[in-house]
Amino acid sequence: MPCPQPRPTKFHLPLRAETFSIEEHRNVHCRFYGGCIDVAVRQDWESFTCAKCPLFQQDKAPGASSFAFTQPANFGQP
């Protein structure tokens, strides 16, 4: 079975963009997000959506537990 490939889709921003939430249409935590931005720029798209991409739900925002034990000790130093 082949690996799914990122597939951004051209998206037209709503007229009332102040009520628009980017998180509803894009997964900014996706490991391929930068590549999808490149596609949108090369195609001269106004915007894009990840909603039809097979990887849309794959990568999630990191939670606090991701950082809890990976930070170096500070010991009160600035």
Order of alpha helices (4+ residues) and beta strands (2+ residues): beta-alpha-beta
